[in-house]
Each structure stands twice: as structure tokens, then as C-alpha cells.
Amino acid sequence: MRRRRRDERGAVALLVGILMPLVLVGVSAFAIDISRWELERQRMQTAADAAAAAAVPYLPYDLASATTRARQVAARNGYDHNDPDVEVLVERGVKPGQLRVEIVSRIHNSFGAMMGVTSATLKAVAVADYQAPAPMGSPCNTFGNEPTAGSGASSARPIGSAHGSPPFQNCSAQPQLWASVQGPETGKVQGDRYQTRGCEASGVAGCSGPANDEYDEFGYVFVVKVEQAAVGSVIDLQLFDPMFLNTGQTCALLPSSSEFDNNSNATNPHVHNSDARSRYTRNGSGSDDFCTGDSFPGQVASIPNRVVTSFVLRQQVDSQDPEEAPVQAGVDGTGCIRQYGGLSTSRDQYGNFARIPAAVFKASSGSYIPDLAQSFHNWTSFCRFQPDRAGDYYLQVRTNVGLGGSGSTYTRSGNQAALAPTGNTYQGAGANAFSIRAVTPGGLERSVAVSGYEHMPIYVNAPSATSTFNLLRVLPGAAGRRISFEFFDAADISGTGGGTVRVSMPDDATFTGAAFPNGCTSDGGAAGSGHSSAICQVPVSKSANNGQVQRMSIPIPADYSCNALSLDGCWYRVTISFPGATVTDQTTWNARILGDPVRLIE
């Protein structure tokens, strides 16, 4: 038996001696598969990172398009969701502006099958964060004051206006501001930072000699944000007083109320002016509600060319670049392109601009100008369109393209030159103020918003000394960053005094860290005298801010959050105060969130 055991031990030793090289070969071969797993996992991570970064700009509003885009990019990098061995999972992250992309791939082992491991399942995850260009000025479906039509009663605002009942939390029918653009021939020192070609005065910020270095051929852009609930509905994009008429900054050049009988256009179905004595006059009881204050500011040696204001509505595009967006078609099939000329008034014997005759507004008069009467101090439909997907549509506004296309003397449609990335040689002067609103079917008021984009040109001529309005929408994904806020040529007021500009947090903001503002800083303009970091308030004055840029840097708390699901949530606000002064102030506001808009955070 002892001999048999010795023989068995010898057999085992012989078997181990035979099998050991085979096992070692198998393990070595399996190690090759393991190395391949690691290389594959690295490739998957690269693909997941690329897919998340490319798709996250669709958030927070369009997860479906984000999913499609992420899977397209993953497929280009070798991981096709349609492959039975690949799955590309796309979902929101923990915040509205975050996208999580997970790639799961099963790979077949070349050598592991020898040891019973036929395949391996690998996974790579990437999370990207996106801070879109933040909307400025309005969470509402109106931008600027919303004067009434007809009799002036609140009921005259149409169904689908923001100021129904209940209104948005941060919306007001009278925010005490208008959108306003100036003609290329007007001097930059008058307050329009980007549509004036010359500077008019020395020492103006952003000027090399007489030329405005910041002149933007493309003009200004306003965003018409459409949420999913409004897709497929007809939106009537309207403009209040889009045509230039030199009324003077406080409408002193308008006719007197005694020249109207409150029924001047009763035969004209397009004009709601049974209240003509207040709407068209310089001293009517409601003139402050209607007065946009179109004028020729600054040095006007002779009667200049009238300013021409071009409006173009552009489609939503994946790149979110307005300059790449094609024109949006209206429900009538034509492109949403319209231009409004202006009426130049004569001068009197003293060189002053003459008052506007009441006859141009009266349908019964031989001097009646229908184009003017139908849009002046009234709402007019610019474009009725039906959005086919959610997202940002772009309203381009510029003054550097001459009248073209088809139409009448003062209103034209279809001028393709207004679509060009650059303007033409047209040189008009004047400041044209207006408002914008997107009228929706009833119940969809909260599904559309109109706001500024990157730059916000506004005019304030309110008789009150204080104006509070929305500055910038800051979503929770921007927590821990800073807001860079600039305003150009503030404090055009009566007298030589000044005022203050104060920034405050959203009413719905929550955070547990250091109290706001905790590091609000400023420079330029009048910032050197009296800045209060404790309440994020800076002084402004007529002398220090004339033609100058004043900047503020505003911290966003590290654990900042707000109601990102509502268009009227998450808005930082600004209050401008000019105690005891009459304000006629054209300014250009810029605000953005510092940092890379797309970040891989996991």
C-alpha cells in the first residue's frame, strides 16, 4: 500500500507537471484579455465624455434632443446604441443643467473562454454640466413696459399676455423700461454701446478716436424661449411702437390733447385709440404709460436720415448661435422679416424740431399716415409663428440696414439684407424705443418668455426716480461661480447729481453658506466713491459714468439653489435709484456667468 501511495504521488506530480504549463499559459492569455478590458474602458470613457459634453447644451429644456445627440456622438466614437452589445443610457444629473451619459459594452474574450469566461461587461460614466447664456431682463412673455390698448383698461391686454391673473412672480406691466436701439449715425456717448459706428466725444470707453471699436454689425438679440407645452401653438410676436418718430425724450413734441376727440381712428380697425387724447398727446392723463421717448439725442447738426429698425425672427438651432440660425417662417409661410422706417420732422426758425401735427394720426385727415397711426404708441403684430420644438428662438434687432423688400413707405417685409451677418452702408440717426411681447393661447402665458441675450439695450424715462427690474437668470448649476455685470453710460438725468445701482438675489434663492453678497466688488465709472459691498450697491453719477463702463462682480453662493422649473424663478434683480431727478437714460447692460459653459464634472 505504501508502494501504491508512492506511485500515486508520482502520478499526481506527473499530472501537475503536465498541466502546470497549460494553466500558466491560460492565465497569461487571460491577462491579455484583462489588459484589453482596460484599453477598452479608456476608449469608452473618452466616448462617454465626448457624448456628455456635446449633448448637455440641450438642457435643461430638451432631454429628447440631448439623448439623440449623445448617442450620435457615442456611435461616432465606436459605441452604437443600436449594436446589441452596446447600450448608451442618457439621463439628467442631479441638477437641471447636468447630463449623465453611461456606456455599457459587452466584449468577447479571446482567451478567457479557455477558462470559462466568454465575455466581459464594461461600463463608463460621464456627467457634464452646462451653464447656458443666461437670459437678461425678463422672465415674462413681455420685455419692457406693456401699455394697454383701446380704452386703457387692464382688460384691453389680450388673453395670453403675461399680466393677466395671476401674474408671474417677477413680472410687471410697468417695469419702467423700454428696449431701445440707436441709429449708426448717433454717437456712442448717447448710450448705445453696439449699434453706433461713431463716438461723438473723446474719452468714450471702447473708442479709438472717432470710431466705436465695439460696433456689432449683427445688432442686438432678444430670446423668445418656448417651453414644450407651447410647441405647436401659434405665438403672436408683437411690438409696441416699433417705428421711429421724433417725439422728444419725454414726448414734448406730440400734439396737445385739445386736438383730439377720442375717436380719431374709429374707422381704422387696426388702431385701438378711443383714448387718443392720452395715447397721442404730450400732456394726456396717461401719456407716461405710452411715451417711448423716440428722439435725436446728442449732436444733430441738420435733419438726419431717419433711423430704420429691422426685426428678424430666427429659428432655434443646435449650436445655439443666433448668427447661424435661419429665418423663422410665419404661419403664412413667409419669413419673419420686417423693417420700420421713421418720420423726420422739420425744424422751426430757431432750429428746434417742430411738433408733430395731429393730422397724421387722424383717419379723416388728408395728412393721415396709416403706417404711422397703426404702430405709433400701439401694439402691432410682427410675426405669428408656430414653433415646432422647444428652445430659444432669436429676435434680431438692428439699425444698420436700409429699407428694402416690399411694402409701403414706412413698413417693409422680406428684405433679405436684414439677414446678412453684416449691415450695409445705411446711416440713420435717432433712438428708437419699443417693447416686445409674445401673445399665446390662454393658459400658455408661463410657457413662453422674452428676454435679452448677452447685451440688453434699454431706455428709462419714467417720472418716478426708482426702477427695479430683472437682471439675469442664474440656475443652480452656476453655484460657486461669479456674475460679471457691466452697464454703459448710466445716469443721464436732470441736474448734476447721481444715484445708485443695487443687485439683489432671487426671491426664491436658497443657500446655507456665507450671507450674500460676501465679496461683491466694482470698478469703473463712479465705483470708487461710496461702493457698498455689504449690500452689493454702487454709486453712479452723470459726470463719472457719461460714456463709461462700470463693472460689478457678484458672487454666487457655493450651495445656491432656486426654482429652476419655473421661468420666473432664479432671477437676480437690479434696482436703479435717482432720488429727485428726471430720468432720460439710455444704457446698455451686459451680464454673464463667468467660467466655461460646458464642464465635465464626473
C-alpha positions in Angstrom: 0.0 0.0 0.0 2.9 2.3 0.8 4.3 1.5 -2.6 0.9 2.3 -4.2 0.7 5.6 -2.5 4.2 6.5 -3.6 3.1 5.5 -7.2 0.0 7.8 -6.9 2.1 10.7 -5.6 4.3 10.2 -8.6 1.3 10.2 -10.9 0.0 13.5 -9.3 3.4 15.0 -9.7 3.5 13.9 -13.2 -0.1 15.3 -13.8 0.8 18.7 -12.2 4.0 18.8 -14.2 2.0 18.3 -17.4 -0.9 20.6 -16.5 1.0 23.5 -14.9 2.4 24.9 -18.1 -1.1 24.7 -19.6 -2.5 26.6 -16.6 0.2 29.2 -16.8 -0.4 29.6 -20.5 -4.2 30.1 -19.8 -3.6 32.6 -17.1 -1.1 34.5 -19.2 -3.6 34.5 -22.1 -6.4 35.7 -19.8 -4.1 38.5 -18.7 -4.1 39.7 -22.3 -7.9 39.9 -22.2 -7.7 41.9 -18.9 -5.3 44.3 -20.5 -7.7 44.7 -23.4 -10.5 45.4 -21.0 -8.6 48.4 -19.6 -7.8 49.8 -23.0 -11.5 49.3 -24.0 -12.6 51.0 -20.8 -10.4 54.0 -21.6 -11.9 54.2 -25.1 -15.4 54.0 -23.6 -14.6 56.8 -21.1 -13.4 59.1 -23.9 -16.6 58.4 -25.9 -18.8 59.0 -22.8 -17.0 62.3 -22.1 -17.5 63.4 -25.7 -21.1 62.4 -25.8 -22.0 64.2 -22.5 -20.1 67.4 -23.5 -21.8 67.5 -26.9 -25.3 66.9 -25.7 -25.6 68.8 -22.4 -26.2 72.2 -24.1 -29.8 71.0 -24.9 -30.6 71.1 -21.2 -32.5 71.9 -19.2 -35.4 72.0 -21.7 -34.8 69.2 -24.3 -33.7 65.9 -22.9 -35.0 64.1 -26.0 -32.6 66.0 -28.3 -29.8 65.6 -25.8 -30.3 61.8 -25.8 -30.3 61.7 -29.6 -27.1 63.9 -29.8 -25.3 61.9 -27.1 -26.0 58.6 -28.9 -24.8 60.1 -32.2 -21.5 61.2 -30.7 -21.1 57.8 -28.9 -21.6 56.0 -32.2 -19.0 58.1 -34.0 -16.6 57.0 -31.3 -17.3 53.3 -31.7 -20.3 52.7 -29.4 -23.5 52.5 -31.3 -26.7 52.2 -29.2 -28.2 50.0 -31.9 -25.4 47.4 -31.5 -26.8 44.5 -29.4 -23.7 44.5 -27.4 -23.8 48.3 -26.6 -26.2 50.4 -24.5 -25.9 54.2 -24.3 -28.0 55.5 -21.3 -28.8 59.2 -21.1 -30.5 60.9 -18.2 -30.5 64.2 -16.2 -28.0 64.7 -13.5 -28.8 65.9 -10.0 -29.3 69.5 -11.3 -31.4 70.7 -14.3 -28.3 71.7 -16.3 -26.4 68.4 -15.8 -26.4 65.4 -18.2 -25.3 61.8 -17.3 -24.2 59.5 -20.0 -23.4 55.9 -19.3 -22.0 53.5 -21.9 -22.3 49.8 -21.2 -20.5 47.4 -23.6 -20.1 43.7 -23.7 -16.8 42.4 -25.2 -16.0 38.9 -26.2 -12.8 37.4 -24.7 -10.2 35.9 -27.0 -8.6 33.7 -24.4 -10.8 33.9 -21.3 -13.2 31.4 -22.9 -10.5 28.7 -22.2 -11.2 29.3 -18.5 -15.0 29.6 -18.9 -15.1 33.5 -19.1 -16.5 34.0 -22.6 -17.3 37.8 -22.3 -17.0 40.8 -20.0 -19.4 43.7 -19.5 -17.7 47.1 -19.1 -19.2 50.5 -18.1 -18.1 54.1 -18.4 -19.9 57.1 -16.9 -19.6 60.9 -17.7 -21.5 63.8 -16.2 -21.4 67.2 -17.9 -22.7 70.5 -16.6 -23.9 73.3 -18.8 -24.5 76.9 -18.0 -26.3 78.4 -21.0 -26.0 82.0 -22.0 -28.2 83.5 -19.2 -31.3 85.4 -20.2 -31.5 89.0 -19.2 -34.2 91.4 -18.3 -37.4 89.4 -18.2 -38.9 86.0 -17.1 -42.2 87.1 -18.7 -43.6 86.8 -22.2 -43.1 90.6 -22.4 -39.9 92.7 -22.5 -40.3 96.3 -21.4 -43.4 98.2 -20.5 -46.8 96.7 -21.6 -49.1 99.7 -22.2 -52.7 98.8 -22.8 -54.6 99.1 -26.0 -58.1 100.5 -26.6 -59.6 102.3 -23.6 -56.6 101.9 -21.4 -58.3 99.4 -19.1 -56.4 96.3 -18.0 -58.9 94.2 -19.8 -57.6 95.6 -23.0 -54.5 93.4 -22.7 -55.1 90.2 -24.7 -55.6 86.7 -23.4 -52.1 85.2 -23.4 -50.4 88.4 -22.1 -48.2 87.9 -19.0 -50.1 90.4 -16.9 -53.3 88.5 -16.5 -54.4 86.9 -13.2 -52.4 85.6 -11.5 -49.3 87.3 -13.0 -45.8 86.0 -12.9 -44.0 86.5 -9.6 -41.4 88.8 -11.1 -43.4 90.3 -13.9 -44.8 93.8 -14.0 -46.8 95.6 -16.7 -44.7 98.7 -16.0 -41.1 97.7 -15.2 -40.2 101.3 -16.1 -38.0 100.5 -19.1 -38.2 100.1 -22.9 -36.0 98.2 -25.3 -34.1 100.8 -27.3 -31.7 100.9 -30.2 -29.9 103.9 -31.8 -29.0 104.5 -35.4 -25.4 104.1 -36.6 -25.1 107.9 -37.1 -25.8 108.6 -33.4 -22.8 108.9 -31.1 -21.9 106.1 -28.8 -21.7 108.5 -25.9 -25.5 108.7 -26.1 -25.8 105.2 -24.6 -26.0 102.5 -27.3 -22.8 100.5 -27.0 -23.0 98.2 -30.0 -25.1 99.8 -32.8 -23.4 103.2 -33.1 -20.5 103.5 -35.5 -19.0 106.7 -34.2 -18.4 108.0 -30.7 -19.2 111.8 -30.9 -17.0 112.7 -28.0 -13.4 111.9 -26.8 -12.6 109.6 -23.9 -15.6 107.3 -24.6 -14.9 103.7 -23.5 -14.2 101.3 -26.3 -13.4 104.1 -28.9 -10.3 104.6 -31.0 -10.5 108.2 -32.0 -13.9 108.8 -33.6 -14.6 105.1 -34.3 -16.6 102.7 -32.0 -14.4 99.6 -31.6 -17.3 97.7 -30.1 -19.7 98.3 -33.0 -21.5 95.0 -33.8 -22.7 94.5 -37.3 -25.2 91.8 -36.3 -27.1 94.1 -33.9 -28.9 93.0 -30.7 -30.6 89.7 -30.0 -33.6 89.0 -27.8 -34.5 85.4 -26.9 -38.1 84.1 -27.3 -37.9 81.0 -25.1 -40.5 78.4 -25.9 -41.2 75.5 -23.5 -42.5 72.2 -24.5 -46.1 73.0 -23.5 -46.2 75.8 -26.2 -44.8 73.7 -29.1 -47.3 73.6 -31.9 -49.3 76.5 -30.7 -49.5 79.8 -32.6 -47.5 82.6 -30.9 -48.2 86.1 -32.0 -45.0 88.1 -31.5 -46.0 91.7 -31.2 -44.1 95.0 -31.0 -45.2 98.2 -29.3 -44.3 101.4 -31.2 -41.6 99.8 -33.4 -41.4 102.8 -35.8 -39.2 105.8 -35.1 -41.0 109.1 -34.6 -39.1 112.1 -33.1 -41.4 112.9 -30.1 -38.6 114.1 -27.8 -37.4 112.1 -24.8 -40.5 113.0 -22.8 -42.9 113.2 -25.7 -42.9 117.0 -25.6 -43.2 117.2 -29.5 -46.6 115.5 -29.6 -49.8 117.4 -30.2 -51.9 118.7 -27.4 -54.9 116.8 -26.1 -57.3 119.5 -27.4 -56.5 118.4 -31.0 -58.2 115.0 -30.5 -61.8 114.0 -29.8 -61.0 110.4 -28.6 -62.4 108.9 -31.9 -59.8 110.0 -34.4 -59.4 106.5 -35.8 -62.7 104.9 -35.1 -62.9 103.8 -38.8 -59.5 102.1 -38.6 -59.8 98.6 -37.3 -56.1 98.2 -36.7 -55.8 101.1 -34.3 -57.0 100.9 -30.7 -57.2 104.6 -29.8 -60.5 105.5 -28.5 -58.2 107.1 -25.9 -56.4 109.2 -28.4 -56.2 112.2 -26.0 -53.9 110.3 -23.8 -52.2 108.0 -26.2 -51.1 110.5 -28.9 -50.5 113.7 -26.8 -47.8 115.3 -24.8 -50.0 116.1 -21.8 -52.6 113.5 -21.7 -53.5 111.9 -18.4 -51.9 108.6 -19.4 -49.1 109.8 -21.6 -46.4 108.5 -19.3 -47.8 105.0 -20.0 -47.3 105.3 -23.7 -44.3 107.6 -24.1 -41.4 105.6 -25.5 -39.4 108.8 -26.0 -38.0 108.4 -29.5 -35.6 111.3 -30.2 -32.4 112.6 -31.8 -30.0 112.5 -28.8 -26.7 114.3 -29.0 -25.2 116.4 -31.7 -27.6 116.7 -34.7 -26.3 119.5 -36.9 -29.0 119.0 -39.6 -32.1 116.9 -40.1 -30.5 113.4 -40.3 -31.7 110.3 -42.1 -34.4 108.7 -40.1 -33.4 105.6 -38.2 -34.6 102.3 -39.8 -35.2 99.4 -37.4 -35.0 95.9 -38.7 -36.6 92.9 -36.9 -35.8 89.3 -37.9 -37.1 86.2 -36.0 -34.6 83.3 -36.3 -35.2 79.6 -35.6 -33.9 77.5 -32.8 -30.6 75.8 -33.8 -28.5 73.1 -32.2 -25.4 75.3 -32.0 -27.4 77.9 -30.0 -25.7 80.6 -32.1 -28.1 83.2 -33.4 -25.9 84.1 -36.3 -26.2 80.5 -37.6 -30.0 80.4 -37.2 -32.1 80.6 -40.4 -35.1 82.9 -40.5 -38.3 81.6 -38.9 -41.3 81.3 -41.2 -44.7 82.7 -40.0 -47.9 80.8 -40.3 -48.5 82.5 -43.6 -45.3 80.8 -45.0 -43.3 84.0 -45.3 -40.1 84.7 -43.4 -40.5 86.8 -40.3 -38.5 89.9 -41.5 -39.9 93.4 -41.1 -38.4 96.9 -41.2 -39.9 100.1 -39.8 -38.7 103.4 -41.2 -39.3 106.7 -39.4 -40.8 110.1 -39.8 -38.5 113.0 -39.8 -39.9 116.2 -38.5 -39.0 119.7 -39.7 -37.2 122.4 -37.6 -38.7 125.8 -36.7 -37.0 129.1 -37.2 -34.9 128.7 -34.1 -33.5 125.3 -35.2 -35.7 123.3 -32.8 -37.6 120.3 -34.1 -41.2 121.1 -34.8 -44.1 119.5 -33.0 -45.9 116.6 -34.8 -49.2 117.6 -36.3 -52.3 115.7 -35.0 -53.5 115.3 -38.6 -51.0 112.4 -39.3 -53.0 110.3 -36.7 -56.5 111.1 -37.9 -58.1 108.8 -40.4 -60.4 111.6 -41.6 -57.4 113.9 -42.4 -55.8 114.3 -45.8 -52.4 114.1 -44.0 -53.2 110.8 -42.4 -50.3 108.3 -42.4 -51.8 104.8 -41.9 -48.4 103.1 -41.2 -47.6 105.5 -38.6 -51.0 105.6 -36.9 -51.3 101.8 -36.8 -48.0 101.3 -35.0 -47.3 104.6 -33.1 -47.9 104.1 -29.3 -49.8 100.9 -30.3 -49.2 97.1 -30.4 -48.7 95.7 -33.9 -48.3 92.1 -34.9 -44.8 91.4 -36.2 -44.9 87.7 -36.7 -47.4 84.9 -36.0 -45.4 81.6 -35.9 -45.8 78.0 -34.8 -42.7 76.6 -33.0 -42.0 73.0 -33.9 -39.7 72.3 -30.9 -38.9 73.7 -27.6 -35.9 76.0 -27.0 -34.6 79.5 -27.8 -35.8 81.5 -30.9 -33.9 84.6 -31.6 -35.3 88.1 -32.4 -32.5 90.1 -34.1 -32.9 93.9 -33.9 -30.6 96.2 -35.9 -30.4 99.7 -37.3 -27.7 99.4 -40.0 -29.8 98.1 -42.9 -31.7 100.4 -45.2 -35.3 99.9 -46.2 -35.9 97.2 -48.8 -38.3 94.4 -49.7 -42.0 95.0 -50.3 -44.5 97.2 -48.5 -45.2 100.8 -48.0 -43.2 104.0 -47.4 -42.6 103.2 -43.7 -43.1 99.5 -43.3 -41.4 96.8 -45.4 -41.3 93.0 -45.3 -38.9 90.4 -46.7 -35.7 92.4 -47.1 -33.0 89.7 -47.3 -30.3 92.2 -46.5 -31.6 92.2 -42.9 -30.5 88.6 -42.7 -26.8 89.3 -43.6 -24.2 88.9 -40.9 -23.1 92.5 -41.6 -25.0 95.7 -42.1 -24.8 97.9 -45.2 -23.9 101.5 -45.7 -27.2 102.9 -44.4 -26.6 105.8 -41.9 -29.6 106.6 -39.9 -29.7 108.6 -36.6 -32.0 108.7 -33.6 -33.0 106.5 -30.7 -36.0 104.2 -31.2 -37.6 102.7 -28.1 -40.2 99.8 -28.2 -41.5 96.8 -26.2 -41.9 93.2 -27.2 -44.5 90.6 -26.2 -45.3 87.0 -27.2 -49.1 86.5 -27.0 -50.0 82.9 -26.6 -53.3 81.0 -26.4 -54.9 81.3 -23.0 -53.1 79.1 -20.3 -49.7 79.1 -22.0 -48.5 82.5 -20.7 -46.0 80.8 -18.5 -44.6 78.6 -21.3 -43.0 81.5 -23.3 -40.6 84.2 -22.2 -38.9 87.1 -23.9 -35.5 88.3 -22.6 -32.3 89.9 -23.6 -29.3 87.9 -24.9 -25.7 88.9 -23.9 -26.4 92.6 -24.3 -29.5 94.5 -23.2 -30.1 98.0 -24.6 -32.8 99.8 -22.6 -34.2 103.3 -22.2 -35.7 104.6 -18.9 -37.8 107.8 -18.9 -40.1 107.0 -16.0 -41.3 110.0 -14.0 -40.5 108.0 -10.8 -37.0 108.0 -9.5 -36.6 104.3 -8.9 -36.8 101.3 -11.4 -36.5 97.7 -10.4 -36.2 95.0 -13.0 -34.8 91.5 -13.6 -31.1 91.4 -14.4 -30.0 87.8 -15.1 -31.4 84.3 -14.6 -28.9 82.2 -12.7 -29.7 78.4 -12.5 -28.4 76.2 -9.6 -25.7 74.8 -11.9 -23.8 78.1 -11.6 -23.4 77.7 -7.8 -19.9 78.8 -6.7 -19.2 81.0 -9.8 -19.5 84.8 -10.2 -21.7 87.1 -12.2 -19.9 89.6 -14.3 -22.2 92.6 -14.7 -21.5 95.8 -16.8 -23.5 98.9 -17.6 -22.5 101.5 -20.1 -23.4 105.3 -19.9 -25.7 105.2 -16.9 -27.1 108.3 -15.1 -28.4 110.6 -17.9 -30.6 112.6 -15.5 -31.6 116.1 -14.8 -29.1 118.2 -12.8 -25.6 117.1 -11.8 -26.4 114.6 -9.1 -26.4 110.8 -9.2 -28.0 107.7 -7.9 -27.3 104.0 -7.1 -27.4 100.6 -8.8 -28.1 97.7 -6.4 -28.1 94.0 -7.2 -30.2 91.6 -5.1 -30.6 87.8 -5.1 -33.6 86.0 -6.4 -36.6 85.9 -4.1 -36.7 82.1 -4.3 -32.9 81.6 -3.7 -31.8 79.3 -1.0 -28.3 78.8 0.4 -26.8 78.0 3.8 -23.3 79.4 3.3 -22.0 83.0 3.9 -24.6 85.7 3.6 -24.9 87.4 0.2 -23.1 89.3 -1.2 -19.9 88.2 0.6 -17.4 89.7 -1.8 -19.4 91.9 -4.3 -16.8 94.2 -6.0 -16.9 97.0 -8.6 -14.7 99.3 -10.7 -15.1 101.9 -13.4 -17.4 104.8 -13.6 -18.3 106.2 -10.1 -17.4 102.9 -8.3 -14.5 104.4 -6.5 -16.7 106.6 -4.3 -19.2 105.0 -2.0 -19.3 101.4 -3.1 -21.1 99.3 -0.5 -20.1 95.6 -0.7 -22.4 94.8 2.2 -25.5 95.3 0.1 -23.9 95.0 -3.4 -24.7 98.6 -4.3 -22.6 101.1 -6.3 -23.0 104.8 -7.0 -23.5 106.3 -10.4 -23.2 109.9 -11.5 -23.8 111.9 -14.6 -20.2 113.1 -14.7 -18.4 109.9 -13.9 -20.5 107.5 -15.9 -21.0 109.5 -19.1 -19.7 107.3 -21.9 -18.1 104.9 -19.5 -18.4 101.3 -18.5 -19.0 100.4 -14.8 -18.5 96.8 -13.7 -19.7 94.7 -10.8 -18.5 91.2 -9.9 -21.1 89.3 -7.9 -20.5 86.0 -6.1 -23.0 83.1 -6.3 -23.1 81.1 -3.1 -21.4 77.7 -3.3 -24.7 75.9 -2.3 -27.0 78.2 -4.2 -30.3 76.8 -5.4 -33.6 78.2 -6.7 -36.8 77.1 -8.5 -35.4 76.2 -11.9 -38.6 74.6 -13.1 -40.4 77.9 -13.4 -39.4 80.6 -15.9 -39.9 83.3 -13.3 -37.6 81.6 -10.8 -33.9 82.2 -10.2 -33.7 85.9 -11.3 -31.1 88.2 -9.8 -32.6 91.7 -9.8 -31.3 95.3 -10.1 -32.7 98.5 -8.6 -31.7 101.8 -10.1 -32.5 104.8 -7.9 -32.2 108.5 -8.8 -33.7 110.5 -6.0 -35.3 113.8 -7.0 -34.2 113.5 -10.7 -35.9 113.3 -14.0 -34.5 110.3 -15.8 -34.0 110.0 -19.6 -31.3 107.3 -19.6 -30.3 105.1 -22.5 -27.9 102.4 -21.2 -26.5 99.1 -22.4 -26.3 96.3 -19.9 -24.2 93.2 -20.1 -24.3 90.3 -17.7 -22.9 86.8 -17.8 -21.8 84.0 -15.6 -18.0 83.5 -15.5 -16.5 80.1 -16.3 -16.5 77.5 -19.1 -20.2 77.0 -20.0 -19.6 73.2 -20.5 -17.8 71.3 -17.8 -17.2 67.6 -17.2 -17.7 67.1 -13.5 -17.5 63.3 -13.4 
